[in-house]
Amino acid sequence: MRQHRVQALATRPDSAAERRTAEIEAFVQQHSQRLVGALTLITGNRAAAEDALQDALVKAWHRRDEPIEQLAAWITVVATNQARSGWRRSQAEQRALTKVGGRATRDQAPLAEPDQALHDALRALPERERQVAVMHYVLDQSVAQVAAALGVTDGTVKTLLSRARAHLAARLGMDDEGGAR
């Protein structure tokens, strides 16, 4: 009897680490491609978007012993922050190269015409509006999920979404219902 109990304890998985690993694997299978697409809209660079997601997944795995209530939202916010930081760093490097007479390089392929218009419109949004719009419309997160992920109220998210829609409509030449003007 005692040997059976010792054997059961020896084969018991490290539950916190294995649960987190399983959660991350499920997230990757279900959400990673859509998140990479959204991050590409934010950064304009698919490789940077993939790197940001990878960094967020590694951070989630390193926190495997700590509870994260909404793992998908947490990974989304961390990846978005990573992507924005990388984009800012890239912009600073390009400005510095320009100042010293070097040529700034673009490490992205040009987007197709409709995607370019949407990309430009999203890039023109204030940072917080862009983040909320991408999380809600591209990643299909509810207002409550976006609010929880960003640490703001539902009302703040709704206000930012309304402003983002108005800015996008004006930028893309559409009315509020999405039709052409």
C-alpha positions as a printed Julia matrix, in Angstrom:
181×3 Matrix{Float64}:
   0.0    0.0     0.0
   2.75   2.47    0.94
   4.69   1.69   -2.23
   1.58   2.39   -4.33
   1.19   5.82   -2.69
   4.89   6.65   -3.22
   4.59   5.56   -6.84
   1.5    7.75   -7.32
   3.34  10.72   -5.84
   6.35  10.08   -8.06
   4.23  10.02  -11.22
   2.05  13.01  -10.24
   2.78  15.87  -12.63
   4.04  19.23  -11.47
   0.49  20.46  -11.71
   1.06  24.23  -11.89
   3.77  24.01  -14.54
   1.95  21.39  -16.59
  -1.36  23.25  -16.39
   0.29  26.47  -17.56
   2.09  24.62  -20.35
  -1.22  23.12  -21.48
  -2.92  26.53  -21.31
  -0.16  28.09  -23.4
  -0.31  25.28  -25.95
  -4.09  25.68  -26.22
  -3.68  29.45  -26.63
  -1.13  28.98  -29.4
  -3.37  26.55  -31.28
  -6.53  28.63  -30.91
  -5.39  32.27  -30.93
  -1.8   32.77  -32.07
  -2.42  33.39  -35.77
  -5.11  35.96  -35.11
  -2.95  37.69  -32.5
   0.03  37.79  -34.88
  -2.26  39.37  -37.48
  -3.42  41.98  -34.99
   0.11  42.7   -33.83
   1.16  43.05  -37.48
  -1.51  45.74  -37.84
  -0.05  47.51  -34.81
   3.61  47.22  -35.82
   3.42  46.97  -39.59
   5.91  44.12  -39.42
   5.0   40.42  -39.23
   8.4   39.33  -37.91
   8.21  41.88  -35.1
   4.67  40.71  -34.33
   5.81  37.08  -34.14
   8.72  38.06  -31.89
   6.41  40.0   -29.58
   4.06  37.02  -29.27
   6.97  34.68  -28.61
   8.28  36.99  -25.87
   4.83  37.12  -24.26
   4.51  33.32  -24.35
   7.92  32.94  -22.71
   6.94  35.42  -20.0
   3.7   33.51  -19.38
   5.61  30.25  -19.11
   8.13  31.76  -16.67
   5.19  32.83  -14.49
   3.79  29.29  -14.49
   3.72  29.14  -10.69
   1.77  32.4   -10.44
  -1.95  32.53  -11.14
  -3.02  34.45  -14.25
  -6.81  34.63  -14.32
  -7.32  35.34  -18.01
  -4.25  33.96  -19.73
  -5.36  34.9   -23.26
  -5.97  38.52  -22.28
  -2.7   38.64  -20.33
  -0.7   37.29  -23.28
  -2.45  39.72  -25.62
  -1.58  42.74  -23.48
   2.03  41.64  -22.94
   2.5   40.89  -26.66
   0.93  44.23  -27.61
   3.23  46.07  -25.21
   6.24  44.16  -26.56
   5.24  45.0   -30.15
   4.76  48.68  -29.34
   8.11  48.85  -27.56
   9.83  47.2   -30.5
   8.13  49.54  -32.95
   9.17  52.58  -30.92
  12.74  51.31  -30.76
  12.75  50.76  -34.53
  11.41  54.28  -35.14
  14.08  55.76  -32.87
  16.79  53.84  -34.73
  15.48  55.06  -38.08
  15.42  58.68  -36.85
  18.97  58.32  -35.55
  20.17  56.88  -38.86
  18.52  59.72  -40.73
  20.2   62.31  -38.47
  23.67  60.91  -39.08
  23.13  60.68  -42.82
  22.45  56.99  -43.04
  19.54  55.54  -44.88
  16.65  54.16  -42.85
  15.61  50.72  -44.01
  12.21  49.13  -44.05
  12.17  45.48  -43.06
   8.61  44.88  -44.15
   7.0   44.07  -47.44
   4.46  46.61  -48.61
   0.91  45.67  -47.73
  -1.76  45.16  -50.35
  -3.79  48.3   -51.14
  -6.88  47.7   -48.95
  -4.73  46.46  -46.08
  -2.43  49.46  -46.48
  -5.36  51.86  -46.16
  -6.59  50.11  -43.02
  -3.05  49.89  -41.67
  -2.51  53.61  -42.23
  -5.86  54.43  -40.62
  -5.05  52.29  -37.58
  -1.57  53.8   -37.29
  -3.13  57.28  -37.33
  -5.24  56.47  -34.26
  -4.02  57.55  -30.86
  -2.19  54.64  -29.23
  -4.86  53.69  -26.7
  -7.67  53.84  -29.3
  -5.63  51.64  -31.67
  -4.92  49.11  -28.92
  -8.58  48.9   -27.86
  -9.83  48.7   -31.48
  -7.43  45.9   -32.4
  -8.17  43.93  -29.24
 -11.95  44.27  -29.71
 -12.4   44.08  -33.49
  -9.43  42.04  -34.66
  -8.97  39.75  -31.66
 -12.72  39.6   -31.01
 -12.42  40.29  -27.3
 -15.45  41.55  -25.44
 -15.56  45.01  -23.91
 -15.22  43.41  -20.47
 -12.17  41.37  -21.56
 -10.46  44.43  -23.03
 -11.25  46.45  -19.91
  -9.87  43.72  -17.62
  -6.75  43.29  -19.72
  -5.99  47.01  -19.75
  -7.09  47.73  -16.2
  -9.75  50.25  -17.17
 -13.54  50.38  -16.88
 -16.0   49.07  -19.47
 -17.11  52.67  -20.02
 -13.57  53.73  -20.89
 -13.31  50.92  -23.45
 -16.68  51.89  -24.98
 -15.61  55.53  -25.22
 -12.3   54.6   -26.85
 -14.05  52.26  -29.3
 -16.52  55.0   -30.25
 -13.69  57.46  -30.85
 -11.69  54.88  -32.8
 -14.69  54.11  -35.05
 -15.23  57.8   -35.73
 -11.56  58.35  -36.53
 -11.38  55.25  -38.74
 -14.57  56.2   -40.58
 -13.26  59.69  -41.25
  -9.86  58.4   -42.33
 -11.3   55.7   -44.61
 -14.0   57.97  -46.06
 -16.94  56.03  -44.63
 -20.04  56.98  -42.72
 -20.69  55.63  -39.22
 -22.41  52.49  -40.58
 -19.39  51.53  -42.7
 -20.74  52.68  -46.08
 -18.83  54.9   -48.45
 -19.56  58.62  -48.28
